[in-house]
Amino acid sequence: MNKMSVKKDDLVVVLSGKDAGKQGKVLSVMPKSGKVVVEKVNVVSRHQKPRRQGQEGGIIRREAPIYACKVMRVCPKCGKPTRPGHKLLADGQKVRVCKKCGADI
């Protein structure tokens, strides 16, 4: 799965799983594995040992990747989850558009 409809800094909503319905910003995209990391979604706990002198160990909470097919882009204009369509502008630039309201995203 190399082609993905979401990019970094997009606002997305989670469609299924334990975090269904939550919204967050995409922090990173991994096209080879077809996964994305979303802010405040799929938070896991990791036990970390101190590596250097003076560094604290403990339980670290951070976001784990989820499959990109479980998230959908939210249109900034209408506020609804939508699949982005594409439109060519007069100058040859390709932009993403909302399928529901037609606004540029």
C-alpha positions in Angstrom: 0.0 0.0 0.0 2.1 2.9 -1.2 -0.6 5.5 -2.2 -2.3 7.2 0.8 -5.1 9.8 0.9 -3.9 11.4 4.1 -0.8 13.6 4.5 1.2 15.0 7.5 -0.7 17.7 9.4 -4.1 16.7 8.1 -7.0 16.6 10.5 -8.5 13.1 10.6 -11.2 11.2 12.4 -10.8 7.5 13.4 -13.5 5.2 11.9 -13.0 2.0 13.8 -11.3 0.4 16.7 -11.0 1.4 20.4 -10.5 5.1 19.5 -13.4 5.3 17.0 -14.8 8.8 16.7 -11.7 10.6 18.0 -10.2 13.4 15.9 -6.5 14.3 15.7 -3.7 15.7 13.6 -1.5 13.3 11.6 2.0 13.4 13.1 3.7 11.1 10.6 2.9 8.9 7.6 4.5 5.5 6.8 3.5 4.7 3.2 5.5 1.4 3.0 3.5 -0.1 5.9 0.3 1.8 5.2 0.2 3.3 8.6 -0.2 6.8 10.2 0.5 8.2 13.7 -2.3 10.4 14.9 -2.1 12.8 17.8 -3.8 11.5 21.0 -5.0 8.3 19.3 -3.8 4.8 20.0 -1.7 5.8 23.0 0.4 3.0 24.4 2.6 2.7 27.5 6.3 1.8 27.2 8.6 0.9 30.0 11.9 2.7 29.6 15.1 2.2 31.4 17.4 5.1 32.1 20.1 5.1 29.4 22.5 7.8 30.7 23.7 9.1 34.1 20.9 11.3 35.5 18.2 10.3 32.9 14.9 9.3 34.4 13.4 5.9 33.7 9.7 5.0 34.0 6.6 4.5 32.0 6.4 6.6 28.8 3.0 7.2 27.1 3.1 7.8 23.3 1.1 7.4 20.1 1.5 4.1 18.1 0.8 3.8 14.4 -2.6 2.7 13.1 -3.7 1.6 9.7 -4.4 4.5 7.3 -7.6 2.8 6.1 -9.1 3.3 9.6 -8.9 7.1 9.4 -10.6 9.6 7.1 -9.8 13.2 6.4 -12.0 15.9 7.9 -12.9 18.9 5.6 -11.9 22.2 7.2 -14.9 24.0 5.6 -17.9 21.7 6.2 -16.4 19.7 9.1 -17.4 16.3 7.8 -15.2 13.3 7.2 -14.6 12.9 3.4 -12.5 11.2 0.9 -10.4 13.8 -1.0 -11.0 14.2 -4.7 -8.5 15.9 -7.1 -8.8 18.9 -9.4 -6.4 20.4 -11.9 -6.1 24.2 -11.7 -5.5 26.4 -14.7 -1.7 26.7 -13.9 -1.4 22.9 -14.0 -1.3 22.5 -10.2 -3.2 19.5 -8.7 -5.2 20.2 -5.5 -7.3 18.1 -3.2 -11.0 18.9 -3.0 -13.8 17.9 -0.6 -16.2 15.4 -2.3 -19.1 16.7 -0.2 -18.8 20.5 -0.4 -16.3 21.0 -3.2 -13.9 23.2 -1.1 -10.1 23.0 -1.5 -8.4 21.1 1.2 
